[in-house]
Amino acid sequence: MKVEGTVATTAVRSHVNDALPTYHAGDVIVSIQAQVNGGIGPQRSSVSLIIKT
């Protein structure tokens, strides 16, 4: 039972470390958000850019 828990923990940790990006204190995140009204209705959009130093 303990072996299965250890294997599962290792698998989850490996997956999370691969899936999540690593940022550093000097990195800058720039985000732009826009909203328009009209046409088929209100539309919102956003985009982020990471500038690594």
C-alpha positions in Angstrom: 0.0 0.0 0.0 2.8 2.4 0.8 4.6 1.7 -2.4 1.5 2.6 -4.5 1.2 5.9 -2.6 4.9 6.7 -3.2 4.6 5.9 -7.0 1.4 8.0 -7.3 3.0 10.9 -5.5 6.1 10.8 -7.7 4.0 10.6 -10.8 1.8 13.6 -9.8 4.8 15.7 -8.7 6.5 15.0 -12.1 3.4 15.9 -14.1 2.9 19.1 -12.1 6.5 20.2 -12.4 6.3 19.7 -16.2 3.0 21.4 -16.6 3.6 24.6 -14.5 6.0 27.2 -15.8 8.8 28.6 -13.6 9.1 32.3 -13.2 11.9 34.3 -11.6 11.9 37.5 -9.6 13.2 39.5 -12.5 10.7 38.3 -15.1 8.0 40.8 -16.2 4.5 39.9 -17.1 2.7 42.3 -19.4 -1.1 41.8 -19.8 -3.5 43.6 -22.2 -7.2 43.4 -21.8 -9.8 44.8 -24.3 -13.6 45.0 -24.4 -15.9 46.0 -27.2 -19.6 46.5 -27.3 -21.9 46.1 -30.3 -22.0 43.6 -33.2 -23.1 40.3 -31.7 -22.8 41.6 -28.2 -20.1 42.5 -25.7 -16.8 40.8 -26.3 -13.8 40.5 -24.0 -10.2 39.5 -24.9 -7.0 39.3 -23.0 -3.4 38.3 -23.7 -0.3 38.0 -21.5 3.4 38.1 -22.4 6.2 37.0 -20.2 9.5 38.9 -20.7 12.3 36.8 -19.2 15.3 38.6 -17.9 
